């Protein structure tokens, strides 16, 4: 951090959160500050002129005139960050766009960080021989979509454990991208006893996307049917495997597994900050490199 502390001195990053966030907000803010940038966090639409009816063109124009270098945004609308990036390009606005999660579609910075955590732990095998990865269980989670897409570039045998069986709500274009790159996908409703994985990646019930009037009932059923316990890990995770989750973690994760050395939640949080720092540098200082010691 001492070496990198002035890399983005004078740069301005605005992080706009139109949905609740703890981990993503923290990594976005810390990554910028560790690189020396100024970081402004807008976390309520009521604090922006959009509540008065301002459109995205004028909002982006305002940011551009204020010399904002990066707008990192989380928003409940699918594809919004992609549209904002096109709008910035069309009108030659200054700011570059980072997607911190759009609706139930993508969460690319999380997916990259999670893939990096997998590579870091399985360094000797990653990219050289197929890793067995199980991802579950609520396929409406945007973090799953991004991790599947990021993983499609590597030799991975992917098992999708969906509690929506037989619907498997993960979008078909994500699965097709994985298959087009030679990956192997097995969709199931429950992990088979005796089959063990190099990585298990588990998400909470996506209550914000659940049907009104049934959310609490479905969450209770999900937590009962798909809870990760020490017994679950011992049955399905290899001794040198890793388990992690994107958070927030609620009752679907038994707190007893926190003492299991295969639980890599802390490393996952750290690596997501590193990925964010790398993205900032790639976008604002593409020629930057760290010299050999």
N, C-alpha and C positions, 0 to 999 in steps of 0.2 A: 504493500500500500504506500510505503514511503516513496518508492520509485515512480509509482503511477499517480501520485497525488496532484500533480499539476498538468496532467495530460490534456484535460478538457477545461483548463482555466479560461474563463471568459465565455464559455458556452452556456446556453440556457435550455433547460429541459422542463417541459410542463407535463405532468402526469395527471390525467383527468379520469376520475373514477365515477362512473354513473351506476355502479353496482358495488355492494360491500366487498371489502378486501382487507386482509391483514398481511399475509405472506407476500403477495405480489406487490402491494403498495410498498412494503418495507424494502424488498429487494430493488424495486425501481428507484426509490429515493436514495438508499445507501449506495447503490452502484454508481449513481451520478456523483454523489458527494465524495466518494472515495477517489474518483477520477478528477476532482477539482471543479466540477460543473456547478452552476447554480440550479437548484431543483425547486420547482413550485408545484405543490399538490393541490388540485381542485377536486374535492370529494363530494360535492353536492351540486346538483343542477340548479338549486335555488340560489347558489352563489355566482351564477353566470348569467349573462344576458339572454341565454336561450330560454329561460323561464318567461322572458318578456316577448318571446316570439322570434328572436334572431335565428337566421338559418345558418347552415354549416359554412356556406361560402363566406359570409361576413365574419363568422367566428374565426375561420382559418386566415382570412385577410388580416384580422386584428392581431393574431398570433404572429403572422409573417412580418407585419409592420413593427411589432415589438421585438423583432429579431429572435424569436423562438427557434431553436435549432432542431429540436425533436419534440413531437407531441406523442406521448405514449397514452393509449386510451383503452379503458374497459367500458363496454357498453352492452345493454341487453339486446340490441338489434343485430341480427346476423348480417355479416358482410359489411358493416358500417366502416371499420378501419380500412378495408380494401377500397371502398368508394372514396373515402377521404384522401387516400394516397393518390388515386386517379385525379381527384379534384385539385390537389396540390400540384401535380405534374402539369395538368392542363393550363393552370393559371400562373405557373412559375412561382408559387409560394415558396417561402424559404424553408419551412419546417418539413422534416421527414416524419413518417408515421410508424409507430410500433403498436402492434396489436397485443393488448394485455388480456384478451378474452372478449369474444363477440358472441352474445347469445348462447346458444348451445351448439355452436359450430366449431370454432377453433380456439386454442390457447397455445400459440406456437412457442412463446418463450418458456412456458412450463414444459412443453414436450421436448424441447432441446435440452433443457436442464436435466430432465429425467433420463434422457438417452445418454447424456454425458455421465450421469451417476452410474448407469449400467456399464458403460465403457470403462470407467475408472476402476470399478470393482473387478470386472472380468477382462482386464487388459490383455491377458495372454490368449484368450479365446475370441474376444470381440472382433468381428470382421474377418476372422480366419476360419471358424467352424460355427455351425448353427447353434445359437443359444435357444433354449426352451424357455419361453416367456408366457406367463398366464396373466391376462389383464381382465379385471372384472370390477363390479358386476353390473352397474347401472350404465348402460350404453348411451344414455342421453348426455353423459359428461363430455364436455368439449376437450378436457385434458386427454381423454382416451383417444379422441379423433386425432389430435396433434401427435400423440405418441405413436399411434399406428402409422401415420404418414411419415414421421421421422424415421421410424424403424424399417420402413419399406426399402431403404437403401442398403440394408445389411442382411447377411444370412441369418435369418431368425425363423424359428418355428413358433408361430403365434397361436395361442389358445385364447379365444374370447369367451369369457364366462358371463353369460347374460341372464339376468333374472327376468327379462322380458321374453324368455323362450316361449313360443318359437319365433317371435317377431324379430329379435335381434335388431334393435333400433339404430345401430351404427350405420351411417350412410354408406350406400353401396359404392360410391366413388372412392371412398377411403379404402375399402376392401379391394377394389379393382386395382388401385394404384399399387397396393402391396403385392397382389398377384402378378401384375405386369412386370414387376422387378424380380420375379422368381421366388417370392416368399411363399410360405405354406401357412394357411390359416385353418384352424379347426374351431367352429362355433359349437359350444355346448351350453347346457343349463346348470351344470354342477361339475366340479372337479372329480375325477375318478380316483378312487382309493388305490394307492400304489404307484401312481404316476407322479414323479417329482420334477421340479422346475428349477432353472437357474435364477429366475426372477419371478416374483409375484408382485403385481401392482394392483392395488385395490382402492376403489373409490366409494365414497358415501352415497347414500340415496340422494338423488338430485331433487330435493323437496321443492325447490323453486320452480321446477318444471312439471311437478306432479299435478294430477287433477284436483280441482277445488272440491273441498268437502271430504276428501279421502286421504289427504297428505299425511296426517298423523298416523292413521291406521296403516297405511302402506309403509311408512317409515319404520314403525314397530315391527311389521312383518319382515321387512328387509333386514333389519338389525338382528332379528332372530335367525333367519335363514342363511344369512351371508356374513355372520360375524367371524372375524379373524381372531382365533384363540391360539394359545401355545400348542394345543393338540392339532389344530388346523395346520399350523406351520410345520410341525414335526411330520405330519402325514404327507404334505405336498411340496415342501421346500427342501432342496438339497442342503447338505451340511455346509457347503461353501456358497450357497445361494444368498440372495438378498431380498428383503421385503421392504417396500416403501409405498407411500400414499401421498396424493397431492394436497390433502387437507381441504377444508378443516376436517379433523377426525372427531367423530362423535361416538355413539355407542356401537357402531359396526366394528370398532377396533377395541379389543380387550386390552386394558392397560397393563396386564401381566406381560404382554410381549415386549414392553419397553426395555426390559432387561435382556432380551435376546440379542446377541451380537450381530445377528443377521438383519436386524431392524436398522435401516439406514436413513431414517427420517432427517437426522441432523445433517448428514452429508448431502442429502438432497436439497435442503434449504441453502446450504453454503454454495453448492454448485449452481443453483439457480441464480444466485447473486453474481457469480463469476460469469455465467452466460450473459447476463444483462450488461455487465461491464464490457464484455467482448463485443456485443451488439452496438453499444454506444461508440466504441472505438472504431469499429468497421464502418459505421455510418458517418462519423465526423472526422476521423483521422485514418482513412483507409491505408495509408502508407506507414502507419506506426508499427514498430517492431520492438521487441525486448531484446537487447544485445546479449550475447553469451556472457556468463559471469567470468 
